[in-house]
Amino acid sequence: SARGYREAITYSFVDPELQRVFDPEQQPVALTNPMSSDMSVMRTSLLPGLLSAVLHNTNRQQRRVRLFETGLRFLPGNSGLHQVQTLAMVCTGQRFAESWTDPGEAVGFFDLKGDLESLLALTGRPEHYVFEAASRLVLHPGQSARLTRKGQVAGFIGALHPAVGVELGLNAPLYLC
């Protein structure tokens, strides 16, 4: 919050097509009695809900959107449904809040990376976290990385692939982790 992000609280049920875009390798749990067809699977990622919130805001002329969410994602496994506590962040639009001194620069990959590093510093052990170049289907090649902690994958960061952004109706680059 101190870095300009607003907390979002989104539904645990998401559109299966949007879920497929952000987590194509994972088969989500389908609901037997969904509220609607666009909320018919349980999320395996927080990103579909955050993207919906970004679209809601940008469609209402918000030129700077920074959101985060902490919540559960639901992963099917051999021993049942696993609930994993997760953090996700997204940002798009202008780097700084609108003011007469701001030249109107767009936010970029390293802005989000700096925000994430600032958050990791609060753990008291930021040296345990390492960013490694990596690709992911939904992310722009060359603008993405994997975050590891003591050799274990802790997450990822990057720019949404431009083709995916156009398909989803985004008018500006979106950065997420």
PyRosetta script that sets phi, psi and omega in degrees:
from pyrosetta import init, pose_from_sequence

init()
pose = pose_from_sequence("SARGYREAITYSFVDPELQRVFDPEQQPVALTNPMSSDMSVMRTSLLPGLLSAVLHNTNRQQRRVRLFETGLRFLPGNSGLHQVQTLAMVCTGQRFAESWTDPGEAVGFFDLKGDLESLLALTGRPEHYVFEAASRLVLHPGQSARLTRKGQVAGFIGALHPAVGVELGLNAPLYLC")
pose.set_psi(1, -37.1)
pose.set_omega(1, -179.0)
pose.set_phi(2, -65.2)
pose.set_psi(2, -17.7)
pose.set_omega(2, -179.9)
pose.set_phi(3, -101.2)
pose.set_psi(3, 16.4)
pose.set_omega(3, 173.2)
pose.set_phi(4, 94.1)
pose.set_psi(4, 8.6)
pose.set_omega(4, 178.9)
pose.set_phi(5, -90.7)
pose.set_psi(5, 148.9)
pose.set_omega(5, 175.8)
pose.set_phi(6, -111.8)
pose.set_psi(6, 140.7)
pose.set_omega(6, 179.0)
pose.set_phi(7, -77.4)
pose.set_psi(7, 134.7)
pose.set_omega(7, 175.3)
pose.set_phi(8, -112.7)
pose.set_psi(8, 146.4)
pose.set_omega(8, 173.9)
pose.set_phi(9, -126.1)
pose.set_psi(9, 110.9)
pose.set_omega(9, -175.3)
pose.set_phi(10, -113.3)
pose.set_psi(10, 168.5)
pose.set_omega(10, -179.8)
pose.set_phi(11, -68.4)
pose.set_psi(11, 151.1)
pose.set_omega(11, 174.6)
pose.set_phi(12, -81.7)
pose.set_psi(12, -7.6)
pose.set_omega(12, 178.3)
pose.set_phi(13, -107.2)
pose.set_psi(13, 133.8)
pose.set_omega(13, -175.4)
pose.set_phi(14, -134.8)
pose.set_psi(14, 169.8)
pose.set_omega(14, 175.9)
pose.set_phi(15, -68.8)
pose.set_psi(15, 127.7)
pose.set_omega(15, -179.0)
pose.set_phi(16, -60.0)
pose.set_psi(16, -33.2)
pose.set_omega(16, 179.3)
pose.set_phi(17, -69.5)
pose.set_psi(17, -41.7)
pose.set_omega(17, 177.7)
pose.set_phi(18, -67.1)
pose.set_psi(18, -39.0)
pose.set_omega(18, 176.1)
pose.set_phi(19, -59.7)
pose.set_psi(19, -43.5)
pose.set_omega(19, -179.9)
pose.set_phi(20, -61.5)
pose.set_psi(20, -36.5)
pose.set_omega(20, -179.7)
pose.set_phi(21, -63.5)
pose.set_psi(21, -44.6)
pose.set_omega(21, -174.1)
pose.set_phi(22, -87.5)
pose.set_psi(22, -23.2)
pose.set_omega(22, -178.0)
pose.set_phi(23, -144.3)
pose.set_psi(23, 68.5)
pose.set_omega(23, -173.6)
pose.set_phi(24, -68.0)
pose.set_psi(24, -22.5)
pose.set_omega(24, -177.6)
pose.set_phi(25, -78.3)
pose.set_psi(25, -21.1)
pose.set_omega(25, -173.6)
pose.set_phi(26, -101.4)
pose.set_psi(26, 129.5)
pose.set_omega(26, 176.0)
pose.set_phi(27, -88.1)
pose.set_psi(27, 112.7)
pose.set_omega(27, -177.7)
pose.set_phi(28, -74.8)
pose.set_psi(28, 161.6)
pose.set_omega(28, 176.5)
pose.set_phi(29, -80.9)
pose.set_psi(29, 124.4)
pose.set_omega(29, 179.0)
pose.set_phi(30, -85.6)
pose.set_psi(30, 141.6)
pose.set_omega(30, 178.2)
pose.set_phi(31, -83.3)
pose.set_psi(31, 141.3)
pose.set_omega(31, 179.4)
pose.set_phi(32, -77.8)
pose.set_psi(32, -25.5)
pose.set_omega(32, -179.4)
pose.set_phi(33, -137.3)
pose.set_psi(33, 72.3)
pose.set_omega(33, -176.1)
pose.set_phi(34, -71.0)
pose.set_psi(34, 155.5)
pose.set_omega(34, 176.7)
pose.set_phi(35, -65.7)
pose.set_psi(35, -37.0)
pose.set_omega(35, 178.2)
pose.set_phi(36, -158.6)
pose.set_psi(36, 168.5)
pose.set_omega(36, -178.0)
pose.set_phi(37, -67.3)
pose.set_psi(37, -26.4)
pose.set_omega(37, 179.3)
pose.set_phi(38, -89.0)
pose.set_psi(38, 10.2)
pose.set_omega(38, 174.5)
pose.set_phi(39, -139.3)
pose.set_psi(39, 52.2)
pose.set_omega(39, -170.1)
pose.set_phi(40, -108.2)
pose.set_psi(40, -2.7)
pose.set_omega(40, 176.2)
pose.set_phi(41, -130.5)
pose.set_psi(41, 155.4)
pose.set_omega(41, 177.1)
pose.set_phi(42, -82.6)
pose.set_psi(42, 140.6)
pose.set_omega(42, -174.3)
pose.set_phi(43, -70.7)
pose.set_psi(43, 139.3)
pose.set_omega(43, 171.3)
pose.set_phi(44, -105.0)
pose.set_psi(44, -1.1)
pose.set_omega(44, 178.5)
pose.set_phi(45, -149.1)
pose.set_psi(45, 149.7)
pose.set_omega(45, 176.0)
pose.set_phi(46, -81.5)
pose.set_psi(46, -12.7)
pose.set_omega(46, -172.8)
pose.set_phi(47, -65.8)
pose.set_psi(47, -36.7)
pose.set_omega(47, 177.8)
pose.set_phi(48, -59.0)
pose.set_psi(48, -41.5)
pose.set_omega(48, 178.1)
pose.set_phi(49, -66.6)
pose.set_psi(49, -41.1)
pose.set_omega(49, 179.1)
pose.set_phi(50, -67.2)
pose.set_psi(50, -37.4)
pose.set_omega(50, 178.1)
pose.set_phi(51, -63.4)
pose.set_psi(51, -40.9)
pose.set_omega(51, 177.1)
pose.set_phi(52, -60.3)
pose.set_psi(52, -39.2)
pose.set_omega(52, 177.9)
pose.set_phi(53, -67.5)
pose.set_psi(53, -38.6)
pose.set_omega(53, 176.9)
pose.set_phi(54, -63.0)
pose.set_psi(54, -46.8)
pose.set_omega(54, 179.6)
pose.set_phi(55, -61.5)
pose.set_psi(55, -40.9)
pose.set_omega(55, 178.1)
pose.set_phi(56, -58.3)
pose.set_psi(56, -44.5)
pose.set_omega(56, -178.2)
pose.set_phi(57, -72.9)
pose.set_psi(57, -44.2)
pose.set_omega(57, -178.3)
pose.set_phi(58, -68.9)
pose.set_psi(58, -30.0)
pose.set_omega(58, 176.3)
pose.set_phi(59, -70.7)
pose.set_psi(59, -9.4)
pose.set_omega(59, 177.3)
pose.set_phi(60, -113.6)
pose.set_psi(60, 32.3)
pose.set_omega(60, 173.5)
pose.set_phi(61, 62.8)
pose.set_psi(61, 26.7)
pose.set_omega(61, 172.3)
pose.set_phi(62, -82.4)
pose.set_psi(62, 117.2)
pose.set_omega(62, -174.5)
pose.set_phi(63, -91.0)
pose.set_psi(63, -8.4)
pose.set_omega(63, 179.6)
pose.set_phi(64, -137.9)
pose.set_psi(64, 113.9)
pose.set_omega(64, -178.9)
pose.set_phi(65, -126.9)
pose.set_psi(65, 124.4)
pose.set_omega(65, 175.4)
pose.set_phi(66, -134.4)
pose.set_psi(66, 115.4)
pose.set_omega(66, -177.3)
pose.set_phi(67, -130.0)
pose.set_psi(67, 151.7)
pose.set_omega(67, 171.0)
pose.set_phi(68, -138.3)
pose.set_psi(68, 156.8)
pose.set_omega(68, 175.1)
pose.set_phi(69, -145.9)
pose.set_psi(69, 138.4)
pose.set_omega(69, 168.3)
pose.set_phi(70, -113.3)
pose.set_psi(70, 134.1)
pose.set_omega(70, -178.4)
pose.set_phi(71, -177.3)
pose.set_psi(71, -176.3)
pose.set_omega(71, -178.1)
pose.set_phi(72, -93.1)
pose.set_psi(72, 142.8)
pose.set_omega(72, 166.2)
pose.set_phi(73, -116.2)
pose.set_psi(73, 152.4)
pose.set_omega(73, -169.3)
pose.set_phi(74, -116.8)
pose.set_psi(74, 112.4)
pose.set_omega(74, -175.4)
pose.set_phi(75, -114.0)
pose.set_psi(75, 121.5)
pose.set_omega(75, 177.4)
pose.set_phi(76, -70.7)
pose.set_psi(76, 142.3)
pose.set_omega(76, 179.2)
pose.set_phi(77, -144.5)
pose.set_psi(77, 177.8)
pose.set_omega(77, -179.2)
pose.set_phi(78, -63.1)
pose.set_psi(78, -32.6)
pose.set_omega(78, -177.2)
pose.set_phi(79, -101.3)
pose.set_psi(79, 21.7)
pose.set_omega(79, 178.1)
pose.set_phi(80, 113.1)
pose.set_psi(80, -162.4)
pose.set_omega(80, -176.8)
pose.set_phi(81, -87.2)
pose.set_psi(81, 124.0)
pose.set_omega(81, 178.6)
pose.set_phi(82, -97.8)
pose.set_psi(82, 132.5)
pose.set_omega(82, 176.9)
pose.set_phi(83, -104.7)
pose.set_psi(83, 119.8)
pose.set_omega(83, -174.9)
pose.set_phi(84, -116.0)
pose.set_psi(84, 121.9)
pose.set_omega(84, 176.5)
pose.set_phi(85, -70.6)
pose.set_psi(85, 131.0)
pose.set_omega(85, -171.4)
pose.set_phi(86, -140.5)
pose.set_psi(86, 153.3)
pose.set_omega(86, 171.9)
pose.set_phi(87, -118.4)
pose.set_psi(87, 137.1)
pose.set_omega(87, 174.1)
pose.set_phi(88, -135.5)
pose.set_psi(88, 146.8)
pose.set_omega(88, 179.1)
pose.set_phi(89, -136.3)
pose.set_psi(89, 144.2)
pose.set_omega(89, 174.9)
pose.set_phi(90, -138.6)
pose.set_psi(90, 148.3)
pose.set_omega(90, 174.0)
pose.set_phi(91, -149.6)
pose.set_psi(91, 147.4)
pose.set_omega(91, 179.1)
pose.set_phi(92, -156.2)
pose.set_psi(92, 161.2)
pose.set_omega(92, 176.0)
pose.set_phi(93, 93.0)
pose.set_psi(93, -144.9)
pose.set_omega(93, -175.6)
pose.set_phi(94, -76.2)
pose.set_psi(94, 149.3)
pose.set_omega(94, -179.8)
pose.set_phi(95, -66.6)
pose.set_psi(95, -42.9)
pose.set_omega(95, -177.0)
pose.set_phi(96, -119.7)
pose.set_psi(96, 159.1)
pose.set_omega(96, 175.7)
pose.set_phi(97, -60.9)
pose.set_psi(97, 148.9)
pose.set_omega(97, -176.4)
pose.set_phi(98, -61.4)
pose.set_psi(98, 130.3)
pose.set_omega(98, 174.6)
pose.set_phi(99, -158.3)
pose.set_psi(99, 167.2)
pose.set_omega(99, -177.9)
pose.set_phi(100, -70.8)
pose.set_psi(100, -16.8)
pose.set_omega(100, 179.2)
pose.set_phi(101, -92.8)
pose.set_psi(101, -8.6)
pose.set_omega(101, -176.7)
pose.set_phi(102, -85.3)
pose.set_psi(102, 126.8)
pose.set_omega(102, 178.2)
pose.set_phi(103, -75.3)
pose.set_psi(103, -2.9)
pose.set_omega(103, 177.9)
pose.set_phi(104, 81.4)
pose.set_psi(104, 31.8)
pose.set_omega(104, 179.5)
pose.set_phi(105, -69.9)
pose.set_psi(105, 145.5)
pose.set_omega(105, 179.1)
pose.set_phi(106, -81.4)
pose.set_psi(106, 147.8)
pose.set_omega(106, 175.7)
pose.set_phi(107, -66.2)
pose.set_psi(107, 152.0)
pose.set_omega(107, -178.6)
pose.set_phi(108, -137.1)
pose.set_psi(108, 179.3)
pose.set_omega(108, -178.6)
pose.set_phi(109, -53.9)
pose.set_psi(109, -45.7)
pose.set_omega(109, -174.7)
pose.set_phi(110, -73.4)
pose.set_psi(110, -19.7)
pose.set_omega(110, 172.4)
pose.set_phi(111, -66.0)
pose.set_psi(111, -48.3)
pose.set_omega(111, 179.0)
pose.set_phi(112, -66.5)
pose.set_psi(112, -40.0)
pose.set_omega(112, 178.9)
pose.set_phi(113, -61.6)
pose.set_psi(113, -41.3)
pose.set_omega(113, 177.0)
pose.set_phi(114, -63.7)
pose.set_psi(114, -39.6)
pose.set_omega(114, 177.5)
pose.set_phi(115, -64.4)
pose.set_psi(115, -41.7)
pose.set_omega(115, 179.4)
pose.set_phi(116, -67.6)
pose.set_psi(116, -41.2)
pose.set_omega(116, 177.6)
pose.set_phi(117, -63.3)
pose.set_psi(117, -36.8)
pose.set_omega(117, 176.1)
pose.set_phi(118, -61.8)
pose.set_psi(118, -41.3)
pose.set_omega(118, 177.8)
pose.set_phi(119, -67.0)
pose.set_psi(119, -42.5)
pose.set_omega(119, 179.9)
pose.set_phi(120, -65.7)
pose.set_psi(120, -28.8)
pose.set_omega(120, 177.8)
pose.set_phi(121, -63.0)
pose.set_psi(121, -26.9)
pose.set_omega(121, 179.6)
pose.set_phi(122, -69.5)
pose.set_psi(122, -14.2)
pose.set_omega(122, 178.1)
pose.set_phi(123, -72.8)
pose.set_psi(123, -17.3)
pose.set_omega(123, -175.9)
pose.set_phi(124, 83.6)
pose.set_psi(124, -6.8)
pose.set_omega(124, -179.8)
pose.set_phi(125, -136.1)
pose.set_psi(125, 55.5)
pose.set_omega(125, -177.8)
pose.set_phi(126, -63.8)
pose.set_psi(126, -21.8)
pose.set_omega(126, 179.9)
pose.set_phi(127, -69.1)
pose.set_psi(127, -14.9)
pose.set_omega(127, 177.7)
pose.set_phi(128, -76.3)
pose.set_psi(128, -13.3)
pose.set_omega(128, -177.2)
pose.set_phi(129, -103.7)
pose.set_psi(129, 133.9)
pose.set_omega(129, -177.4)
pose.set_phi(130, -131.9)
pose.set_psi(130, 134.6)
pose.set_omega(130, 174.1)
pose.set_phi(131, -94.8)
pose.set_psi(131, 127.6)
pose.set_omega(131, 179.1)
pose.set_phi(132, -125.0)
pose.set_psi(132, 137.2)
pose.set_omega(132, 177.1)
pose.set_phi(133, -58.3)
pose.set_psi(133, 132.1)
pose.set_omega(133, -179.8)
pose.set_phi(134, -159.0)
pose.set_psi(134, 157.7)
pose.set_omega(134, 178.4)
pose.set_phi(135, -114.3)
pose.set_psi(135, 156.1)
pose.set_omega(135, 178.2)
pose.set_phi(136, -147.6)
pose.set_psi(136, 141.3)
pose.set_omega(136, -173.2)
pose.set_phi(137, -52.5)
pose.set_psi(137, -41.6)
pose.set_omega(137, -174.6)
pose.set_phi(138, -79.3)
pose.set_psi(138, -12.4)
pose.set_omega(138, -175.7)
pose.set_phi(139, -102.4)
pose.set_psi(139, 154.3)
pose.set_omega(139, 179.3)
pose.set_phi(140, -69.0)
pose.set_psi(140, 126.9)
pose.set_omega(140, 177.5)
pose.set_phi(141, -61.9)
pose.set_psi(141, 136.3)
pose.set_omega(141, -179.4)
pose.set_phi(142, 87.1)
pose.set_psi(142, -10.3)
pose.set_omega(142, 176.8)
pose.set_phi(143, -127.6)
pose.set_psi(143, 44.5)
pose.set_omega(143, 179.9)
pose.set_phi(144, -147.8)
pose.set_psi(144, 154.4)
pose.set_omega(144, 179.9)
pose.set_phi(145, -151.3)
pose.set_psi(145, 157.9)
pose.set_omega(145, 174.9)
pose.set_phi(146, -102.6)
pose.set_psi(146, 140.8)
pose.set_omega(146, 176.6)
pose.set_phi(147, -104.2)
pose.set_psi(147, 124.6)
pose.set_omega(147, 178.3)
pose.set_phi(148, -118.8)
pose.set_psi(148, 152.4)
pose.set_omega(148, 175.6)
pose.set_phi(149, -130.6)
pose.set_psi(149, 114.2)
pose.set_omega(149, -178.2)
pose.set_phi(150, 52.8)
pose.set_psi(150, 41.9)
pose.set_omega(150, 176.6)
pose.set_phi(151, 83.8)
pose.set_psi(151, -6.7)
pose.set_omega(151, 179.5)
pose.set_phi(152, -100.9)
pose.set_psi(152, 138.9)
pose.set_omega(152, 179.2)
pose.set_phi(153, -66.1)
pose.set_psi(153, 124.8)
pose.set_omega(153, 179.6)
pose.set_phi(154, -107.2)
pose.set_psi(154, -17.9)
pose.set_omega(154, -179.3)
pose.set_phi(155, 165.9)
pose.set_psi(155, -163.5)
pose.set_omega(155, 179.3)
pose.set_phi(156, -149.3)
pose.set_psi(156, 164.5)
pose.set_omega(156, -179.7)
pose.set_phi(157, -147.5)
pose.set_psi(157, 148.4)
pose.set_omega(157, 176.4)
pose.set_phi(158, 167.3)
pose.set_psi(158, -178.5)
pose.set_omega(158, 176.4)
pose.set_phi(159, -92.2)
pose.set_psi(159, 136.3)
pose.set_omega(159, 175.2)
pose.set_phi(160, -60.7)
pose.set_psi(160, 135.5)
pose.set_omega(160, -179.6)
pose.set_phi(161, -56.8)
pose.set_psi(161, 132.1)
pose.set_omega(161, -177.2)
pose.set_phi(162, -55.2)
pose.set_psi(162, -37.4)
pose.set_omega(162, 179.5)
pose.set_phi(163, -65.0)
pose.set_psi(163, -38.0)
pose.set_omega(163, 177.7)
pose.set_phi(164, -67.8)
pose.set_psi(164, -41.0)
pose.set_omega(164, 178.0)
pose.set_phi(165, -59.6)
pose.set_psi(165, -43.1)
pose.set_omega(165, 178.5)
pose.set_phi(166, -65.7)
pose.set_psi(166, -44.2)
pose.set_omega(166, 179.6)
pose.set_phi(167, -59.7)
pose.set_psi(167, -35.3)
pose.set_omega(167, -177.6)
pose.set_phi(168, -89.4)
pose.set_psi(168, -7.0)
pose.set_omega(168, 176.0)
pose.set_phi(169, 91.1)
pose.set_psi(169, 20.5)
pose.set_omega(169, 176.7)
pose.set_phi(170, -82.3)
pose.set_psi(170, 140.1)
pose.set_omega(170, -179.0)
pose.set_phi(171, -100.3)
pose.set_psi(171, -7.1)
pose.set_omega(171, -178.3)
pose.set_phi(172, -139.5)
pose.set_psi(172, 158.4)
pose.set_omega(172, 176.9)
pose.set_phi(173, -59.0)
pose.set_psi(173, 145.0)
pose.set_omega(173, 178.9)
pose.set_phi(174, -121.5)
pose.set_psi(174, 133.5)
pose.set_omega(174, 178.3)
pose.set_phi(175, -114.5)
pose.set_psi(175, 138.3)
pose.set_omega(175, -174.0)
pose.set_phi(176, -144.8)
pose.set_psi(176, 156.9)
pose.set_omega(176, 172.9)
pose.set_phi(177, -151.5)
pose.dump_pdb("model.pdb")
